[in-house]
């Protein structure tokens, strides 16, 4: 848990993974898509309690991929 930096072929930025008040995983951060350098993407993902960190990370990746398709 905690701060995760991102710097890959598509994004640069960070997100933070924490356990929320209701024991659910929360992922929130800001990413800059390298193809759209004038746009910052702010992301917050509130996961159901039944989700683990792997499912949350995979869902976040799918959301980011879908919103940045050209």
PyMOL Python script that loads the backbone (N, CA, C, O; Angstrom):
from pymol import cmd

cmd.read_pdbstr("""\
ATOM      1  N   UNK A   1       0.836  -1.183   0.000  1.00  0.00           N
ATOM      2  CA  UNK A   1       0.000   0.000   0.000  1.00  0.00           C
ATOM      3  C   UNK A   1       0.877   1.242   0.000  1.00  0.00           C
ATOM      4  O   UNK A   1       2.065   1.178   0.316  1.00  0.00           O
ATOM      5  N   UNK A   2       0.286   2.360  -0.354  1.00  0.00           N
ATOM      6  CA  UNK A   2       1.019   3.608  -0.361  1.00  0.00           C
ATOM      7  C   UNK A   2       1.188   4.166  -1.751  1.00  0.00           C
ATOM      8  O   UNK A   2       0.440   3.824  -2.666  1.00  0.00           O
ATOM      9  N   UNK A   3       2.183   5.034  -1.907  1.00  0.00           N
ATOM     10  CA  UNK A   3       2.429   5.746  -3.144  1.00  0.00           C
ATOM     11  C   UNK A   3       3.075   4.823  -4.177  1.00  0.00           C
ATOM     12  O   UNK A   3       4.042   4.120  -3.885  1.00  0.00           O
ATOM     13  N   UNK A   4       2.522   4.841  -5.384  1.00  0.00           N
ATOM     14  CA  UNK A   4       3.078   4.078  -6.500  1.00  0.00           C
ATOM     15  C   UNK A   4       3.370   5.060  -7.628  1.00  0.00           C
ATOM     16  O   UNK A   4       2.460   5.721  -8.130  1.00  0.00           O
ATOM     17  N   UNK A   5       4.636   5.156  -8.028  1.00  0.00           N
ATOM     18  CA  UNK A   5       4.972   6.022  -9.148  1.00  0.00           C
ATOM     19  C   UNK A   5       4.766   5.266 -10.452  1.00  0.00           C
ATOM     20  O   UNK A   5       4.919   4.046 -10.514  1.00  0.00           O
ATOM     21  N   UNK A   6       4.420   6.005 -11.478  1.00  0.00           N
ATOM     22  CA  UNK A   6       4.170   5.432 -12.796  1.00  0.00           C
ATOM     23  C   UNK A   6       5.044   6.165 -13.803  1.00  0.00           C
ATOM     24  O   UNK A   6       5.039   7.394 -13.857  1.00  0.00           O
ATOM     25  N   UNK A   7       5.786   5.419 -14.591  1.00  0.00           N
ATOM     26  CA  UNK A   7       6.553   5.997 -15.691  1.00  0.00           C
ATOM     27  C   UNK A   7       6.796   4.882 -16.700  1.00  0.00           C
ATOM     28  O   UNK A   7       7.815   4.193 -16.649  1.00  0.00           O
ATOM     29  N   UNK A   8       5.853   4.717 -17.612  1.00  0.00           N
ATOM     30  CA  UNK A   8       5.977   3.694 -18.639  1.00  0.00           C
ATOM     31  C   UNK A   8       5.821   4.330 -20.010  1.00  0.00           C
ATOM     32  O   UNK A   8       5.904   5.551 -20.134  1.00  0.00           O
ATOM     33  N   UNK A   9       5.599   3.530 -21.035  1.00  0.00           N
ATOM     34  CA  UNK A   9       5.517   4.076 -22.390  1.00  0.00           C
ATOM     35  C   UNK A   9       4.298   4.967 -22.600  1.00  0.00           C
ATOM     36  O   UNK A   9       4.281   5.761 -23.541  1.00  0.00           O
ATOM     37  N   UNK A  10       3.277   4.857 -21.751  1.00  0.00           N
ATOM     38  CA  UNK A  10       2.053   5.635 -21.913  1.00  0.00           C
ATOM     39  C   UNK A  10       1.858   6.743 -20.884  1.00  0.00           C
ATOM     40  O   UNK A  10       1.382   7.825 -21.228  1.00  0.00           O
ATOM     41  N   UNK A  11       2.215   6.492 -19.640  1.00  0.00           N
ATOM     42  CA  UNK A  11       1.879   7.400 -18.548  1.00  0.00           C
ATOM     43  C   UNK A  11       3.081   7.772 -17.703  1.00  0.00           C
ATOM     44  O   UNK A  11       4.051   7.022 -17.594  1.00  0.00           O
ATOM     45  N   UNK A  12       2.989   8.953 -17.107  1.00  0.00           N
ATOM     46  CA  UNK A  12       3.883   9.343 -16.032  1.00  0.00           C
ATOM     47  C   UNK A  12       3.012   9.964 -14.943  1.00  0.00           C
ATOM     48  O   UNK A  12       2.032  10.644 -15.246  1.00  0.00           O
ATOM     49  N   UNK A  13       3.355   9.740 -13.705  1.00  0.00           N
ATOM     50  CA  UNK A  13       2.560  10.273 -12.604  1.00  0.00           C
ATOM     51  C   UNK A  13       2.627   9.371 -11.389  1.00  0.00           C
ATOM     52  O   UNK A  13       3.659   8.758 -11.113  1.00  0.00           O
ATOM     53  N   UNK A  14       1.520   9.293 -10.664  1.00  0.00           N
ATOM     54  CA  UNK A  14       1.489   8.506  -9.437  1.00  0.00           C
ATOM     55  C   UNK A  14       0.050   8.114  -9.118  1.00  0.00           C
ATOM     56  O   UNK A  14      -0.903   8.699  -9.632  1.00  0.00           O
ATOM     57  N   UNK A  15      -0.077   7.118  -8.262  1.00  0.00           N
ATOM     58  CA  UNK A  15      -1.352   6.858  -7.606  1.00  0.00           C
ATOM     59  C   UNK A  15      -1.081   6.328  -6.212  1.00  0.00           C
ATOM     60  O   UNK A  15       0.016   5.853  -5.919  1.00  0.00           O
ATOM     61  N   UNK A  16      -2.065   6.411  -5.375  1.00  0.00           N
ATOM     62  CA  UNK A  16      -1.945   6.012  -3.969  1.00  0.00           C
ATOM     63  C   UNK A  16      -2.974   4.927  -3.694  1.00  0.00           C
ATOM     64  O   UNK A  16      -4.145   5.066  -4.047  1.00  0.00           O
ATOM     65  N   UNK A  17      -2.528   3.840  -3.059  1.00  0.00           N
ATOM     66  CA  UNK A  17      -3.435   2.765  -2.667  1.00  0.00           C
ATOM     67  C   UNK A  17      -3.564   2.787  -1.148  1.00  0.00           C
ATOM     68  O   UNK A  17      -2.566   2.722  -0.431  1.00  0.00           O
ATOM     69  N   UNK A  18      -4.795   2.878  -0.666  1.00  0.00           N
ATOM     70  CA  UNK A  18      -5.048   2.890   0.780  1.00  0.00           C
ATOM     71  C   UNK A  18      -6.256   2.014   1.088  1.00  0.00           C
ATOM     72  O   UNK A  18      -7.060   1.701   0.210  1.00  0.00           O
ATOM     73  N   UNK A  19      -6.361   1.631   2.334  1.00  0.00           N
ATOM     74  CA  UNK A  19      -7.563   0.952   2.823  1.00  0.00           C
ATOM     75  C   UNK A  19      -8.476   2.024   3.396  1.00  0.00           C
ATOM     76  O   UNK A  19      -8.094   2.751   4.313  1.00  0.00           O
ATOM     77  N   UNK A  20      -9.684   2.118   2.853  1.00  0.00           N
ATOM     78  CA  UNK A  20     -10.638   3.133   3.275  1.00  0.00           C
ATOM     79  C   UNK A  20     -11.296   2.800   4.602  1.00  0.00           C
ATOM     80  O   UNK A  20     -11.023   1.763   5.207  1.00  0.00           O
ATOM     81  N   UNK A  21     -12.168   3.699   5.044  1.00  0.00           N
ATOM     82  CA  UNK A  21     -12.855   3.544   6.330  1.00  0.00           C
ATOM     83  C   UNK A  21     -13.675   2.260   6.405  1.00  0.00           C
ATOM     84  O   UNK A  21     -13.789   1.654   7.470  1.00  0.00           O
ATOM     85  N   UNK A  22     -14.243   1.848   5.278  1.00  0.00           N
ATOM     86  CA  UNK A  22     -15.084   0.647   5.303  1.00  0.00           C
ATOM     87  C   UNK A  22     -14.289  -0.608   4.941  1.00  0.00           C
ATOM     88  O   UNK A  22     -14.871  -1.626   4.568  1.00  0.00           O
ATOM     89  N   UNK A  23     -12.954  -0.535   5.051  1.00  0.00           N
ATOM     90  CA  UNK A  23     -12.036  -1.639   4.775  1.00  0.00           C
ATOM     91  C   UNK A  23     -11.954  -1.996   3.300  1.00  0.00           C
ATOM     92  O   UNK A  23     -11.460  -3.068   2.951  1.00  0.00           O
ATOM     93  N   UNK A  24     -12.429  -1.120   2.436  1.00  0.00           N
ATOM     94  CA  UNK A  24     -12.315  -1.348   0.996  1.00  0.00           C
ATOM     95  C   UNK A  24     -11.065  -0.646   0.474  1.00  0.00           C
ATOM     96  O   UNK A  24     -10.624   0.361   1.028  1.00  0.00           O
ATOM     97  N   UNK A  25     -10.512  -1.187  -0.585  1.00  0.00           N
ATOM     98  CA  UNK A  25      -9.330  -0.613  -1.207  1.00  0.00           C
ATOM     99  C   UNK A  25      -9.712   0.628  -2.009  1.00  0.00           C
ATOM    100  O   UNK A  25     -10.685   0.610  -2.763  1.00  0.00           O
ATOM    101  N   UNK A  26      -8.951   1.695  -1.848  1.00  0.00           N
ATOM    102  CA  UNK A  26      -9.158   2.920  -2.616  1.00  0.00           C
ATOM    103  C   UNK A  26      -7.877   3.237  -3.377  1.00  0.00           C
ATOM    104  O   UNK A  26      -6.784   3.217  -2.810  1.00  0.00           O
ATOM    105  N   UNK A  27      -8.020   3.527  -4.653  1.00  0.00           N
ATOM    106  CA  UNK A  27      -6.884   3.894  -5.496  1.00  0.00           C
ATOM    107  C   UNK A  27      -7.179   5.277  -6.068  1.00  0.00           C
ATOM    108  O   UNK A  27      -8.233   5.485  -6.668  1.00  0.00           O
ATOM    109  N   UNK A  28      -6.266   6.218  -5.890  1.00  0.00           N
ATOM    110  CA  UNK A  28      -6.476   7.569  -6.373  1.00  0.00           C
ATOM    111  C   UNK A  28      -5.145   8.152  -6.821  1.00  0.00           C
ATOM    112  O   UNK A  28      -4.115   7.921  -6.187  1.00  0.00           O
ATOM    113  N   UNK A  29      -5.166   8.910  -7.914  1.00  0.00           N
ATOM    114  CA  UNK A  29      -3.925   9.503  -8.371  1.00  0.00           C
ATOM    115  C   UNK A  29      -4.102  10.412  -9.559  1.00  0.00           C
ATOM    116  O   UNK A  29      -5.221  10.683  -9.997  1.00  0.00           O
ATOM    117  N   UNK A  30      -2.985  10.879 -10.074  1.00  0.00           N
ATOM    118  CA  UNK A  30      -2.974  11.755 -11.236  1.00  0.00           C
ATOM    119  C   UNK A  30      -1.921  11.248 -12.210  1.00  0.00           C
ATOM    120  O   UNK A  30      -0.774  11.001 -11.837  1.00  0.00           O
ATOM    121  N   UNK A  31      -2.327  11.100 -13.455  1.00  0.00           N
ATOM    122  CA  UNK A  31      -1.438  10.595 -14.481  1.00  0.00           C
ATOM    123  C   UNK A  31      -1.452  11.521 -15.689  1.00  0.00           C
ATOM    124  O   UNK A  31      -2.484  12.101 -16.028  1.00  0.00           O
ATOM    125  N   UNK A  32      -0.311  11.651 -16.324  1.00  0.00           N
ATOM    126  CA  UNK A  32      -0.182  12.423 -17.555  1.00  0.00           C
ATOM    127  C   UNK A  32       0.058  11.426 -18.675  1.00  0.00           C
ATOM    128  O   UNK A  32       1.030  10.671 -18.646  1.00  0.00           O
ATOM    129  N   UNK A  33      -0.841  11.422 -19.676  1.00  0.00           N
ATOM    130  CA  UNK A  33      -0.665  10.531 -20.813  1.00  0.00           C
ATOM    131  C   UNK A  33       0.356  11.172 -21.743  1.00  0.00           C
ATOM    132  O   UNK A  33       0.200  12.330 -22.131  1.00  0.00           O
ATOM    133  N   UNK A  34       1.390  10.435 -22.099  1.00  0.00           N
ATOM    134  CA  UNK A  34       2.501  11.006 -22.852  1.00  0.00           C
ATOM    135  C   UNK A  34       2.119  11.442 -24.263  1.00  0.00           C
ATOM    136  O   UNK A  34       2.818  12.266 -24.854  1.00  0.00           O
ATOM    137  N   UNK A  35       1.036  10.916 -24.816  1.00  0.00           N
ATOM    138  CA  UNK A  35       0.573  11.354 -26.142  1.00  0.00           C
ATOM    139  C   UNK A  35      -0.261  12.629 -26.069  1.00  0.00           C
ATOM    140  O   UNK A  35      -0.400  13.343 -27.061  1.00  0.00           O
ATOM    141  N   UNK A  36      -0.816  12.910 -24.891  1.00  0.00           N
ATOM    142  CA  UNK A  36      -1.658  14.091 -24.698  1.00  0.00           C
ATOM    143  C   UNK A  36      -1.060  14.909 -23.564  1.00  0.00           C
ATOM    144  O   UNK A  36      -1.643  14.988 -22.483  1.00  0.00           O
ATOM    145  N   UNK A  37       0.085  15.512 -23.798  1.00  0.00           N
ATOM    146  CA  UNK A  37       0.858  16.151 -22.728  1.00  0.00           C
ATOM    147  C   UNK A  37       0.164  17.332 -22.072  1.00  0.00           C
ATOM    148  O   UNK A  37       0.615  17.794 -21.024  1.00  0.00           O
ATOM    149  N   UNK A  38      -0.910  17.832 -22.650  1.00  0.00           N
ATOM    150  CA  UNK A  38      -1.605  18.965 -22.044  1.00  0.00           C
ATOM    151  C   UNK A  38      -2.788  18.525 -21.193  1.00  0.00           C
ATOM    152  O   UNK A  38      -3.572  19.367 -20.756  1.00  0.00           O
ATOM    153  N   UNK A  39      -2.935  17.234 -20.950  1.00  0.00           N
ATOM    154  CA  UNK A  39      -4.079  16.732 -20.179  1.00  0.00           C
ATOM    155  C   UNK A  39      -3.610  15.856 -19.023  1.00  0.00           C
ATOM    156  O   UNK A  39      -2.831  14.921 -19.207  1.00  0.00           O
ATOM    157  N   UNK A  40      -4.093  16.175 -17.844  1.00  0.00           N
ATOM    158  CA  UNK A  40      -3.819  15.342 -16.679  1.00  0.00           C
ATOM    159  C   UNK A  40      -5.077  14.557 -16.358  1.00  0.00           C
ATOM    160  O   UNK A  40      -6.173  15.115 -16.296  1.00  0.00           O
ATOM    161  N   UNK A  41      -4.913  13.268 -16.155  1.00  0.00           N
ATOM    162  CA  UNK A  41      -6.021  12.387 -15.858  1.00  0.00           C
ATOM    163  C   UNK A  41      -6.034  12.104 -14.361  1.00  0.00           C
ATOM    164  O   UNK A  41      -5.102  11.500 -13.830  1.00  0.00           O
ATOM    165  N   UNK A  42      -7.092  12.541 -13.683  1.00  0.00           N
ATOM    166  CA  UNK A  42      -7.231  12.244 -12.264  1.00  0.00           C
ATOM    167  C   UNK A  42      -8.126  11.033 -12.124  1.00  0.00           C
ATOM    168  O   UNK A  42      -9.205  10.974 -12.713  1.00  0.00           O
ATOM    169  N   UNK A  43      -7.678  10.071 -11.345  1.00  0.00           N
ATOM    170  CA  UNK A  43      -8.377   8.794 -11.224  1.00  0.00           C
ATOM    171  C   UNK A  43      -8.657   8.478  -9.764  1.00  0.00           C
ATOM    172  O   UNK A  43      -7.774   8.605  -8.916  1.00  0.00           O
ATOM    173  N   UNK A  44      -9.872   8.071  -9.475  1.00  0.00           N
ATOM    174  CA  UNK A  44     -10.212   7.525  -8.160  1.00  0.00           C
ATOM    175  C   UNK A  44     -11.022   6.265  -8.370  1.00  0.00           C
ATOM    176  O   UNK A  44     -12.045   6.286  -9.056  1.00  0.00           O
ATOM    177  N   UNK A  45     -10.578   5.182  -7.793  1.00  0.00           N
ATOM    178  CA  UNK A  45     -11.249   3.892  -7.900  1.00  0.00           C
ATOM    179  C   UNK A  45     -11.576   3.403  -6.492  1.00  0.00           C
ATOM    180  O   UNK A  45     -10.674   3.119  -5.703  1.00  0.00           O
ATOM    181  N   UNK A  46     -12.859   3.307  -6.182  1.00  0.00           N
ATOM    182  CA  UNK A  46     -13.304   2.790  -4.884  1.00  0.00           C
ATOM    183  C   UNK A  46     -13.751   1.353  -5.097  1.00  0.00           C
ATOM    184  O   UNK A  46     -14.756   1.097  -5.761  1.00  0.00           O
ATOM    185  N   UNK A  47     -13.012   0.435  -4.540  1.00  0.00           N
ATOM    186  CA  UNK A  47     -13.234  -0.987  -4.801  1.00  0.00           C
ATOM    187  C   UNK A  47     -14.135  -1.618  -3.749  1.00  0.00           C
ATOM    188  O   UNK A  47     -14.079  -1.246  -2.577  1.00  0.00           O
ATOM    189  N   UNK A  48     -14.966  -2.572  -4.163  1.00  0.00           N
ATOM    190  CA  UNK A  48     -15.747  -3.328  -3.176  1.00  0.00           C
ATOM    191  C   UNK A  48     -14.821  -4.074  -2.219  1.00  0.00           C
ATOM    192  O   UNK A  48     -13.690  -4.405  -2.577  1.00  0.00           O
ATOM    193  N   UNK A  49     -15.291  -4.334  -1.023  1.00  0.00           N
ATOM    194  CA  UNK A  49     -14.482  -5.029  -0.022  1.00  0.00           C
ATOM    195  C   UNK A  49     -13.998  -6.391  -0.493  1.00  0.00           C
ATOM    196  O   UNK A  49     -12.964  -6.877  -0.036  1.00  0.00           O
ATOM    197  N   UNK A  50     -14.739  -7.005  -1.403  1.00  0.00           N
ATOM    198  CA  UNK A  50     -14.373  -8.348  -1.857  1.00  0.00           C
ATOM    199  C   UNK A  50     -13.205  -8.347  -2.842  1.00  0.00           C
ATOM    200  O   UNK A  50     -12.652  -9.406  -3.139  1.00  0.00           O
ATOM    201  N   UNK A  51     -12.824  -7.175  -3.353  1.00  0.00           N
ATOM    202  CA  UNK A  51     -11.719  -7.109  -4.313  1.00  0.00           C
ATOM    203  C   UNK A  51     -10.377  -7.133  -3.595  1.00  0.00           C
ATOM    204  O   UNK A  51     -10.223  -6.554  -2.520  1.00  0.00           O
ATOM    205  N   UNK A  52      -9.408  -7.813  -4.204  1.00  0.00           N
ATOM    206  CA  UNK A  52      -8.053  -7.760  -3.680  1.00  0.00           C
ATOM    207  C   UNK A  52      -7.238  -6.738  -4.489  1.00  0.00           C
ATOM    208  O   UNK A  52      -7.754  -6.126  -5.425  1.00  0.00           O
ATOM    209  N   UNK A  53      -5.990  -6.563  -4.127  1.00  0.00           N
ATOM    210  CA  UNK A  53      -5.151  -5.553  -4.775  1.00  0.00           C
ATOM    211  C   UNK A  53      -4.931  -5.860  -6.259  1.00  0.00           C
ATOM    212  O   UNK A  53      -4.850  -4.939  -7.073  1.00  0.00           O
ATOM    213  N   UNK A  54      -4.833  -7.139  -6.618  1.00  0.00           N
ATOM    214  CA  UNK A  54      -4.625  -7.514  -8.019  1.00  0.00           C
ATOM    215  C   UNK A  54      -5.832  -7.123  -8.864  1.00  0.00           C
ATOM    216  O   UNK A  54      -5.672  -6.558  -9.946  1.00  0.00           O
ATOM    217  N   UNK A  55      -7.030  -7.415  -8.384  1.00  0.00           N
ATOM    218  CA  UNK A  55      -8.232  -7.062  -9.144  1.00  0.00           C
ATOM    219  C   UNK A  55      -8.367  -5.542  -9.269  1.00  0.00           C
ATOM    220  O   UNK A  55      -8.759  -5.039 -10.322  1.00  0.00           O
ATOM    221  N   UNK A  56      -8.048  -4.822  -8.214  1.00  0.00           N
ATOM    222  CA  UNK A  56      -8.112  -3.353  -8.260  1.00  0.00           C
ATOM    223  C   UNK A  56      -7.118  -2.794  -9.273  1.00  0.00           C
ATOM    224  O   UNK A  56      -7.457  -1.899 -10.047  1.00  0.00           O
ATOM    225  N   UNK A  57      -5.900  -3.314  -9.271  1.00  0.00           N
ATOM    226  CA  UNK A  57      -4.871  -2.839 -10.197  1.00  0.00           C
ATOM    227  C   UNK A  57      -5.254  -3.151 -11.639  1.00  0.00           C
ATOM    228  O   UNK A  57      -5.082  -2.307 -12.519  1.00  0.00           O
ATOM    229  N   UNK A  58      -5.770  -4.347 -11.891  1.00  0.00           N
ATOM    230  CA  UNK A  58      -6.193  -4.717 -13.244  1.00  0.00           C
ATOM    231  C   UNK A  58      -7.355  -3.859 -13.722  1.00  0.00           C
ATOM    232  O   UNK A  58      -7.403  -3.471 -14.890  1.00  0.00           O
ATOM    233  N   UNK A  59      -8.283  -3.563 -12.836  1.00  0.00           N
ATOM    234  CA  UNK A  59      -9.420  -2.715 -13.195  1.00  0.00           C
ATOM    235  C   UNK A  59      -8.960  -1.303 -13.502  1.00  0.00           C
ATOM    236  O   UNK A  59      -9.419  -0.695 -14.469  1.00  0.00           O
ATOM    237  N   UNK A  60      -8.057  -0.775 -12.687  1.00  0.00           N
ATOM    238  CA  UNK A  60      -7.517   0.561 -12.927  1.00  0.00           C
ATOM    239  C   UNK A  60      -6.820   0.612 -14.289  1.00  0.00           C
ATOM    240  O   UNK A  60      -7.006   1.568 -15.042  1.00  0.00           O
ATOM    241  N   UNK A  61      -6.031  -0.394 -14.607  1.00  0.00           N
ATOM    242  CA  UNK A  61      -5.338  -0.431 -15.895  1.00  0.00           C
ATOM    243  C   UNK A  61      -6.333  -0.461 -17.052  1.00  0.00           C
ATOM    244  O   UNK A  61      -6.124   0.209 -18.063  1.00  0.00           O
ATOM    245  N   UNK A  62      -7.415  -1.234 -16.915  1.00  0.00           N
ATOM    246  CA  UNK A  62      -8.432  -1.309 -17.971  1.00  0.00           C
ATOM    247  C   UNK A  62      -9.143   0.024 -18.156  1.00  0.00           C
ATOM    248  O   UNK A  62      -9.423   0.429 -19.285  1.00  0.00           O
ATOM    249  N   UNK A  63      -9.436   0.704 -17.061  1.00  0.00           N
ATOM    250  CA  UNK A  63     -10.094   2.007 -17.145  1.00  0.00           C
ATOM    251  C   UNK A  63      -9.187   3.012 -17.849  1.00  0.00           C
ATOM    252  O   UNK A  63      -9.632   3.740 -18.736  1.00  0.00           O
ATOM    253  N   UNK A  64      -7.929   3.048 -17.456  1.00  0.00           N
ATOM    254  CA  UNK A  64      -6.990   3.978 -18.072  1.00  0.00           C
ATOM    255  C   UNK A  64      -6.828   3.699 -19.556  1.00  0.00           C
ATOM    256  O   UNK A  64      -6.768   4.626 -20.364  1.00  0.00           O
ATOM    257  N   UNK A  65      -6.757   2.435 -19.912  1.00  0.00           N
ATOM    258  CA  UNK A  65      -6.620   2.065 -21.332  1.00  0.00           C
ATOM    259  C   UNK A  65      -7.844   2.518 -22.115  1.00  0.00           C
ATOM    260  O   UNK A  65      -7.712   3.027 -23.229  1.00  0.00           O
ATOM    261  N   UNK A  66      -9.029   2.341 -21.551  1.00  0.00           N
ATOM    262  CA  UNK A  66     -10.250   2.683 -22.285  1.00  0.00           C
ATOM    263  C   UNK A  66     -10.420   4.190 -22.475  1.00  0.00           C
ATOM    264  O   UNK A  66     -10.941   4.621 -23.503  1.00  0.00           O
ATOM    265  N   UNK A  67      -9.992   4.996 -21.504  1.00  0.00           N
ATOM    266  CA  UNK A  67     -10.179   6.444 -21.634  1.00  0.00           C
ATOM    267  C   UNK A  67      -9.097   7.122 -22.454  1.00  0.00           C
ATOM    268  O   UNK A  67      -9.229   8.295 -22.801  1.00  0.00           O
ATOM    269  N   UNK A  68      -8.034   6.406 -22.769  1.00  0.00           N
ATOM    270  CA  UNK A  68      -6.944   7.018 -23.538  1.00  0.00           C
ATOM    271  C   UNK A  68      -6.802   6.414 -24.928  1.00  0.00           C
ATOM    272  O   UNK A  68      -5.813   6.670 -25.614  1.00  0.00           O
ATOM    273  N   UNK A  69      -7.776   5.615 -25.352  1.00  0.00           N
ATOM    274  CA  UNK A  69      -7.725   5.068 -26.713  1.00  0.00           C
ATOM    275  C   UNK A  69      -7.843   6.202 -27.712  1.00  0.00           C
ATOM    276  O   UNK A  69      -8.614   7.141 -27.520  1.00  0.00           O
ATOM    277  N   UNK A  70      -7.070   6.101 -28.780  1.00  0.00           N
ATOM    278  CA  UNK A  70      -7.102   7.130 -29.819  1.00  0.00           C
ATOM    279  C   UNK A  70      -8.149   6.767 -30.839  1.00  0.00           C
ATOM    280  O   UNK A  70      -8.347   7.500 -31.808  1.00  0.00           O
TER     281      UNK A  70
END
""", "prot")
cmd.dss("prot")
cmd.show_as("cartoon", "prot")
cmd.util.cbc("prot")
cmd.orient("prot")
